[in-house]
Amino acid sequence: MRGRFVIGSPLHLLLLACSFALAVYAGVRLLAGDWLGVALWVVGAAVLHDLVLLPLYAVADRAVVRGLGRVRRREWAMYVRVPAALSGLLLLVWFPLISGMVEERYRSATGLPPEGFLTRWLLITAALFAGSALVLALRLRSAAKRRPPAVH
């Protein structure tokens, strides 16, 4: 039996073509100034992620799951994973500003001081974990209310 080639709706094709056009435009603009530097950065980021960061957060995740497994609450790991992943993503995107490794042209280009990003990132990280703990507490409370009372 031969497989059927599915094209999709005209709207789907239009959106796909627009996204490719936008990606090509962004690539041309990005690579216009220093294409070698950008290519090295992309390759370096991929290598750094695959060889360093992925094993690190896999080990951290396994430690969280094992630690929670001792109290028989392995499903709670998601309440640690999500805020940690979001915090890590913010750190990855804003690392030059968080670490303070920015040039003076940042201030002249944006009109914003580069100071304070570490504090903001730490506050956002604390808020993410606090929100996750609150959601977990509310779910546990809701589950406890739905449970029938124990018979002695």
MDAnalysis code that builds the backbone (N, CA, C; Angstrom):
import MDAnalysis as mda
import numpy as np

u = mda.Universe.empty(456, n_residues=152, atom_resindex=np.repeat(np.arange(152), 3), trajectory=True)
u.add_TopologyAttr("name", ["N", "CA", "C"] * 152)
u.add_TopologyAttr("resid", np.arange(1, 153))
u.add_TopologyAttr("resname", ["MET", "ARG", "GLY", "ARG", "PHE", "VAL", "ILE", "GLY", "SER", "PRO", "LEU", "HIS", "LEU", "LEU", "LEU", "LEU", "ALA", "CYS", "SER", "PHE", "ALA", "LEU", "ALA", "VAL", "TYR", "ALA", "GLY", "VAL", "ARG", "LEU", "LEU", "ALA", "GLY", "ASP", "TRP", "LEU", "GLY", "VAL", "ALA", "LEU", "TRP", "VAL", "VAL", "GLY", "ALA", "ALA", "VAL", "LEU", "HIS", "ASP", "LEU", "VAL", "LEU", "LEU", "PRO", "LEU", "TYR", "ALA", "VAL", "ALA", "ASP", "ARG", "ALA", "VAL", "VAL", "ARG", "GLY", "LEU", "GLY", "ARG", "VAL", "ARG", "ARG", "ARG", "GLU", "TRP", "ALA", "MET", "TYR", "VAL", "ARG", "VAL", "PRO", "ALA", "ALA", "LEU", "SER", "GLY", "LEU", "LEU", "LEU", "LEU", "VAL", "TRP", "PHE", "PRO", "LEU", "ILE", "SER", "GLY", "MET", "VAL", "GLU", "GLU", "ARG", "TYR", "ARG", "SER", "ALA", "THR", "GLY", "LEU", "PRO", "PRO", "GLU", "GLY", "PHE", "LEU", "THR", "ARG", "TRP", "LEU", "LEU", "ILE", "THR", "ALA", "ALA", "LEU", "PHE", "ALA", "GLY", "SER", "ALA", "LEU", "VAL", "LEU", "ALA", "LEU", "ARG", "LEU", "ARG", "SER", "ALA", "ALA", "LYS", "ARG", "ARG", "PRO", "PRO", "ALA", "VAL", "HIS"])
u.atoms.positions = np.array([
    [0.841, -1.170, 0.000],
    [0.000, 0.000, 0.000],
    [0.885, 1.232, 0.000],
    [0.574, 2.164, -0.862],
    [1.376, 3.373, -0.989],
    [0.895, 4.412, -0.001],
    [1.860, 5.167, 0.572],
    [1.529, 6.252, 1.492],
    [0.973, 7.438, 0.718],
    [0.082, 8.152, 1.338],
    [-0.534, 9.308, 0.709],
    [0.178, 10.569, 1.171],
    [0.506, 11.443, 0.255],
    [1.176, 12.702, 0.562],
    [0.112, 13.731, 0.928],
    [0.183, 14.235, 2.149],
    [-0.797, 15.204, 2.625],
    [-0.187, 16.595, 2.551],
    [-0.859, 17.483, 1.829],
    [-0.345, 18.846, 1.659],
    [-0.810, 19.746, 2.788],
    [-2.035, 19.686, 3.159],
    [-2.562, 20.545, 4.211],
    [-3.466, 21.611, 3.623],
    [-4.052, 22.380, 4.502],
    [-4.976, 23.423, 4.059],
    [-4.198, 24.611, 3.487],
    [-4.852, 25.445, 2.686],
    [-4.171, 26.635, 2.145],
    [-3.662, 27.558, 3.253],
    [-4.402, 27.687, 4.337],
    [-3.949, 28.536, 5.438],
    [-2.683, 27.971, 6.060],
    [-2.644, 26.660, 6.219],
    [-1.463, 26.008, 6.771],
    [-0.255, 26.253, 5.872],
    [-0.431, 26.106, 4.570],
    [0.667, 26.337, 3.628],
    [1.125, 27.796, 3.643],
    [0.181, 28.734, 3.742],
    [0.525, 30.150, 3.798],
    [1.328, 30.470, 5.061],
    [0.882, 29.947, 6.203],
    [1.604, 30.181, 7.452],
    [2.997, 29.559, 7.417],
    [3.105, 28.386, 6.834],
    [4.404, 27.735, 6.710],
    [5.335, 28.546, 5.810],
    [4.823, 29.029, 4.684],
    [5.639, 29.852, 3.783],
    [6.067, 31.146, 4.463],
    [5.163, 31.769, 5.222],
    [5.512, 33.005, 5.941],
    [6.576, 32.745, 6.999],
    [6.485, 31.634, 7.699],
    [7.491, 31.344, 8.725],
    [8.861, 31.079, 8.100],
    [8.890, 30.387, 6.941],
    [10.158, 30.183, 6.253],
    [10.721, 31.509, 5.760],
    [9.868, 32.368, 5.225],
    [10.328, 33.679, 4.752],
    [10.894, 34.498, 5.907],
    [10.233, 34.477, 7.046],
    [10.722, 35.207, 8.214],
    [12.049, 34.637, 8.698],
    [12.182, 33.325, 8.703],
    [13.436, 32.694, 9.124],
    [14.579, 33.057, 8.174],
    [14.316, 33.069, 6.878],
    [15.344, 33.444, 5.906],
    [15.730, 34.910, 6.094],
    [14.751, 35.783, 6.271],
    [15.021, 37.208, 6.491],
    [15.865, 37.409, 7.747],
    [15.490, 36.735, 8.845],
    [16.239, 36.866, 10.085],
    [17.659, 36.323, 9.914],
    [17.796, 35.218, 9.210],
    [19.121, 34.655, 8.971],
    [20.002, 35.569, 8.152],
    [19.440, 36.180, 7.119],
    [20.215, 37.110, 6.283],
    [20.646, 38.319, 7.102],
    [19.734, 38.868, 7.892],
    [20.058, 40.034, 8.725],
    [21.098, 39.682, 9.785],
    [20.954, 38.505, 10.389],
    [21.861, 38.089, 11.447],
    [23.263, 37.832, 10.912],
    [23.344, 37.184, 9.762],
    [24.634, 36.800, 9.220],
    [25.311, 37.905, 8.416],
    [24.630, 39.036, 8.211],
    [25.189, 40.106, 7.386],
    [26.422, 40.727, 8.025],
    [26.435, 40.877, 9.346],
    [27.536, 41.563, 10.001],
    [28.755, 40.682, 10.203],
    [28.589, 39.569, 10.880],
    [29.705, 38.712, 11.251],
    [29.268, 37.261, 11.140],
    [29.188, 36.743, 9.938],
    [28.643, 35.411, 9.743],
    [29.501, 34.332, 10.397],
    [30.827, 34.522, 10.404],
    [31.689, 33.526, 11.026],
    [31.487, 33.499, 12.547],
    [31.392, 34.665, 13.155],
    [31.157, 34.737, 14.597],
    [29.827, 34.123, 14.986],
    [28.789, 34.394, 14.194],
    [27.464, 33.824, 14.479],
    [27.498, 32.308, 14.303],
    [28.136, 31.830, 13.253],
    [28.219, 30.386, 13.023],
    [28.990, 29.702, 14.153],
    [30.092, 30.303, 14.598],
    [30.847, 29.740, 15.718],
    [30.019, 29.732, 16.999],
    [29.247, 30.795, 17.215],
    [28.405, 30.865, 18.405],
    [27.347, 29.767, 18.380],
    [26.689, 29.553, 17.233],
    [25.651, 28.535, 17.123],
    [26.246, 27.142, 17.327],
    [27.364, 26.853, 16.684],
    [28.004, 25.541, 16.842],
    [28.483, 25.365, 18.283],
    [29.086, 26.409, 18.847],
    [29.549, 26.334, 20.235],
    [28.406, 26.116, 21.202],
    [27.289, 26.796, 20.969],
    [26.133, 26.632, 21.842],
    [25.583, 25.209, 21.746],
    [25.551, 24.657, 20.550],
    [25.053, 23.288, 20.377],
    [25.980, 22.290, 21.067],
    [27.276, 22.460, 20.905],
    [28.240, 21.557, 21.535],
    [28.182, 21.705, 23.052],
    [28.146, 22.952, 23.532],
    [28.068, 23.188, 24.974],
    [26.809, 22.557, 25.555],
    [25.694, 22.703, 24.863],
    [24.449, 22.126, 25.364],
    [24.524, 20.612, 25.402],
    [24.938, 20.006, 24.289],
    [24.909, 18.549, 24.181],
    [25.959, 17.855, 25.040],
    [27.136, 18.451, 25.170],
    [28.218, 17.775, 25.888],
    [28.342, 18.179, 27.352],
    [27.824, 19.356, 27.724],
    [27.990, 19.823, 29.097],
    [26.642, 19.969, 29.806],
    [25.756, 20.777, 29.243],
    [24.514, 21.091, 29.947],
    [23.555, 19.913, 30.036],
    [23.382, 19.178, 28.966],
    [22.455, 18.038, 28.988],
    [22.834, 17.011, 30.049],
    [24.098, 16.582, 30.129],
    [24.442, 15.654, 31.222],
    [24.252, 16.273, 32.609],
    [24.529, 17.571, 32.753],
    [24.355, 18.204, 34.062],
    [22.902, 18.205, 34.504],
    [21.991, 18.626, 33.621],
    [20.618, 18.637, 34.097],
    [19.971, 17.258, 34.093],
    [20.530, 16.304, 33.390],
    [20.046, 14.929, 33.528],
    [20.424, 14.368, 34.898],
    [21.640, 14.649, 35.349],
    [22.076, 14.207, 36.675],
    [21.259, 14.910, 37.760],
    [21.017, 16.210, 37.601],
    [20.217, 16.951, 38.582],
    [18.788, 16.404, 38.639],
    [18.212, 16.105, 37.487],
    [16.854, 15.559, 37.461],
    [16.802, 14.188, 38.124],
    [17.783, 13.359, 37.858],
    [17.818, 12.026, 38.479],
    [17.943, 12.145, 39.995],
    [18.741, 13.131, 40.469],
    [18.884, 13.333, 41.913],
    [17.554, 13.766, 42.534],
    [16.824, 14.634, 41.839],
    [15.519, 15.073, 42.349],
    [14.552, 13.897, 42.401],
    [14.500, 13.115, 41.344],
    [13.576, 11.973, 41.307],
    [13.940, 10.952, 42.388],
    [15.234, 10.681, 42.564],
    [15.642, 9.734, 43.610],
    [15.340, 10.283, 44.997],
    [15.592, 11.566, 45.194],
    [15.316, 12.174, 46.492],
    [13.836, 12.144, 46.829],
    [13.002, 12.418, 45.840],
    [11.562, 12.379, 46.070],
    [11.045, 10.954, 46.123],
    [11.753, 10.030, 45.489],
    [11.335, 8.631, 45.514],
    [11.421, 8.033, 46.907],
    [12.315, 8.588, 47.726],
    [12.452, 8.082, 49.094],
    [11.197, 8.345, 49.905],
    [10.503, 9.427, 49.590],
    [9.263, 9.728, 50.320],
    [8.045, 9.284, 49.521],
    [8.275, 8.454, 48.513],
    [7.210, 7.907, 47.660],
    [6.400, 8.991, 46.964],
    [7.056, 10.027, 46.518],
    [6.380, 11.119, 45.827],
    [7.105, 11.480, 44.539],
    [7.379, 10.496, 43.727],
    [8.108, 10.733, 42.479],
    [7.361, 11.658, 41.532],
    [6.019, 11.677, 41.613],
    [5.252, 12.548, 40.713],
    [5.450, 14.023, 41.061],
    [6.007, 14.306, 42.223],
    [6.279, 15.702, 42.603],
    [7.459, 16.280, 41.828],
    [8.221, 15.445, 41.153],
    [9.409, 15.913, 40.432],
    [9.053, 16.972, 39.396],
    [7.877, 16.893, 38.813],
    [7.477, 17.877, 37.804],
    [7.399, 19.281, 38.408],
    [7.088, 19.362, 39.692],
    [6.986, 20.652, 40.352],
    [8.355, 21.257, 40.639],
    [9.399, 20.479, 40.447],
    [10.770, 20.985, 40.519],
    [11.310, 21.198, 39.107],
    [10.964, 20.288, 38.196],
    [11.480, 20.362, 36.831],
    [11.050, 21.634, 36.100],
    [9.780, 21.974, 36.179],
    [9.257, 23.098, 35.392],
    [9.890, 24.422, 35.813],
    [9.879, 24.786, 37.107],
    [10.521, 26.064, 37.439],
    [12.027, 26.047, 37.193],
    [12.664, 24.891, 37.378],
    [14.102, 24.820, 37.107],
    [14.385, 25.012, 35.619],
    [13.565, 24.412, 34.764],
    [13.757, 24.567, 33.314],
    [13.508, 26.007, 32.882],
    [12.465, 26.633, 33.402],
    [12.186, 28.025, 33.048],
    [13.286, 28.952, 33.547],
    [13.758, 28.718, 34.757],
    [14.844, 29.525, 35.299],
    [16.124, 29.331, 34.486],
    [16.400, 28.099, 34.108],
    [17.571, 27.826, 33.276],
    [17.477, 28.476, 31.906],
    [16.285, 28.463, 31.332],
    [16.090, 29.113, 30.037],
    [16.315, 30.617, 30.146],
    [15.792, 31.220, 31.196],
    [16.030, 32.649, 31.406],
    [17.516, 32.935, 31.593],
    [18.202, 32.081, 32.335],
    [19.641, 32.254, 32.531],
    [20.386, 32.132, 31.213],
    [19.996, 31.183, 30.397],
    [20.648, 30.989, 29.110],
    [20.457, 32.194, 28.189],
    [19.241, 32.706, 28.135],
    [18.949, 33.824, 27.239],
    [19.603, 35.114, 27.717],
    [19.542, 35.368, 29.023],
    [20.011, 36.639, 29.567],
    [21.370, 36.536, 30.249],
    [22.147, 35.486, 29.982],
    [23.402, 35.265, 30.681],
    [24.369, 36.448, 30.615],
    [24.576, 37.075, 29.467],
    [25.520, 38.201, 29.463],
    [25.111, 39.317, 30.424],
    [23.825, 39.598, 30.513],
    [23.374, 40.654, 31.424],
    [23.391, 40.184, 32.874],
    [23.001, 38.938, 33.120],
    [22.982, 38.410, 34.487],
    [24.398, 38.330, 35.036],
    [25.334, 37.912, 34.211],
    [26.719, 37.769, 34.663],
    [27.470, 39.095, 34.681],
    [26.894, 40.121, 34.084],
    [27.563, 41.420, 34.043],
    [28.589, 41.545, 32.934],
    [28.608, 40.593, 32.022],
    [29.578, 40.623, 30.923],
    [28.978, 41.310, 29.692],
    [28.666, 42.586, 29.811],
    [28.123, 43.332, 28.682],
    [29.022, 44.516, 28.394],
    [28.974, 44.930, 27.166],
    [29.769, 46.079, 26.758],
    [29.007, 47.355, 27.066],
    [29.715, 48.456, 27.031],
    [29.096, 49.753, 27.292],
    [28.090, 50.110, 26.210],
    [28.213, 49.509, 25.040],
    [27.261, 49.833, 23.972],
    [25.843, 49.368, 24.299],
    [25.709, 48.438, 25.252],
    [24.372, 48.018, 25.670],
    [23.615, 49.206, 26.252],
    [24.264, 49.957, 27.130],
    [23.622, 51.112, 27.752],
    [23.290, 52.166, 26.700],
    [24.191, 52.398, 25.769],
    [23.927, 53.416, 24.746],
    [22.858, 52.976, 23.754],
    [22.767, 51.673, 23.501],
    [21.770, 51.185, 22.544],
    [20.373, 51.106, 23.153],
    [20.290, 50.760, 24.441],
    [18.974, 50.568, 25.058],
    [18.581, 51.683, 26.015],
    [19.550, 52.397, 26.531],
    [19.261, 53.419, 27.533],
    [19.011, 52.823, 28.910],
    [19.261, 51.528, 29.075],
    [19.040, 50.840, 30.349],
    [20.378, 50.457, 30.980],
    [20.460, 50.531, 32.286],
    [21.692, 50.076, 32.946],
    [21.736, 48.550, 32.990],
    [22.903, 47.950, 32.805],
    [22.996, 46.486, 32.842],
    [22.991, 45.924, 34.261],
    [23.065, 46.768, 35.289],
    [23.077, 46.287, 36.666],
    [21.670, 45.836, 37.077],
    [21.620, 44.913, 38.003],
    [20.342, 44.485, 38.563],
    [19.743, 43.250, 37.927],
    [20.310, 42.750, 36.850],
    [19.724, 41.579, 36.190],
    [19.906, 40.314, 37.022],
    [21.008, 40.194, 37.757],
    [21.203, 39.026, 38.618],
    [20.134, 38.995, 39.702],
    [19.885, 40.130, 40.321],
    [18.859, 40.204, 41.366],
    [17.486, 39.864, 40.805],
    [17.163, 40.417, 39.641],
    [15.857, 40.131, 39.022],
    [15.714, 38.664, 38.679],
    [16.779, 38.063, 38.145],
    [16.727, 36.654, 37.791],
    [16.532, 35.794, 39.036],
    [17.237, 36.113, 40.115],
    [17.069, 35.364, 41.355],
    [15.653, 35.519, 41.906],
    [15.091, 36.719, 41.825],
    [13.719, 36.932, 42.291],
    [12.714, 36.174, 41.431],
    [12.916, 36.191, 40.124],
    [12.024, 35.442, 39.230],
    [12.131, 33.948, 39.507],
    [13.351, 33.452, 39.720],
    [13.550, 32.038, 40.033],
    [12.843, 31.675, 41.334],
    [12.983, 32.517, 42.358],
    [12.301, 32.263, 43.634],
    [10.788, 32.268, 43.441],
    [10.280, 33.201, 42.642],
    [8.835, 33.268, 42.393],
    [8.355, 32.025, 41.633],
    [9.144, 31.530, 40.679],
    [8.769, 30.319, 39.944],
    [8.664, 29.111, 40.874],
    [9.658, 28.945, 41.748],
    [9.625, 27.813, 42.676],
    [8.519, 27.981, 43.714],
    [8.307, 29.205, 44.172],
    [7.221, 29.440, 45.147],
    [5.863, 29.173, 44.506],
    [5.675, 29.616, 43.267],
    [4.421, 29.343, 42.560],
    [4.206, 27.860, 42.339],
    [5.270, 27.149, 42.008],
    [5.166, 25.704, 41.810],
    [4.820, 25.008, 43.124],
    [5.427, 25.446, 44.226],
    [5.110, 24.861, 45.538],
    [3.659, 25.155, 45.917],
    [3.184, 26.338, 45.588],
    [1.790, 26.691, 45.880],
    [0.823, 25.807, 45.090],
    [1.111, 25.605, 43.805],
    [0.266, 24.731, 42.985],
    [0.272, 23.312, 43.537],
    [1.442, 22.819, 43.940],
    [1.522, 21.477, 44.523],
    [0.706, 21.401, 45.814],
    [0.823, 22.403, 46.671],
    [0.074, 22.403, 47.933],
    [-1.436, 22.422, 47.672],
    [-1.864, 23.222, 46.698],
    [-3.292, 23.277, 46.375],
    [-3.794, 21.954, 45.816],
    [-3.001, 21.318, 44.991],
    [-3.400, 20.013, 44.441],
    [-3.449, 18.937, 45.513],
    [-2.494, 18.966, 46.433],
    [-2.508, 18.000, 47.528],
    [-3.720, 18.223, 48.437],
    [-4.034, 19.476, 48.691],
    [-5.198, 19.797, 49.522],
    [-6.485, 19.335, 48.844],
    [-6.574, 19.586, 47.544],
    [-7.753, 19.163, 46.790],
    [-7.885, 17.636, 46.781],
    [-6.772, 16.945, 46.617],
    [-6.797, 15.475, 46.614],
    [-7.181, 14.933, 47.985],
    [-6.727, 15.604, 49.049],
    [-7.059, 15.156, 50.404],
    [-8.550, 15.330, 50.678],
    [-9.150, 16.375, 50.139],
    [-10.588, 16.586, 50.330],
    [-11.414, 15.536, 49.593],
    [-10.920, 15.079, 48.446],
    [-11.664, 14.093, 47.657],
    [-11.527, 12.682, 48.201],
    [-10.494, 12.431, 49.000],
    [-10.261, 11.103, 49.550],
    [-11.305, 10.777, 50.609],
    [-11.816, 9.556, 50.592],
    [-12.774, 9.182, 51.654],
    [-12.055, 9.102, 52.993],
    [-12.762, 9.376, 54.082],
    [-12.120, 9.306, 55.398],
    [-11.673, 7.875, 55.727],
    [-10.582, 7.788, 56.450],
    [-10.037, 6.468, 56.828],
    [-10.932, 5.842, 57.882],
    [-11.165, 4.548, 57.730],
    [-11.991, 3.796, 58.681],
    [-11.047, 3.101, 59.655],
    [-11.318, 3.306, 60.948],
    [-10.457, 2.702, 61.980],
    [-10.985, 1.393, 62.413],
])
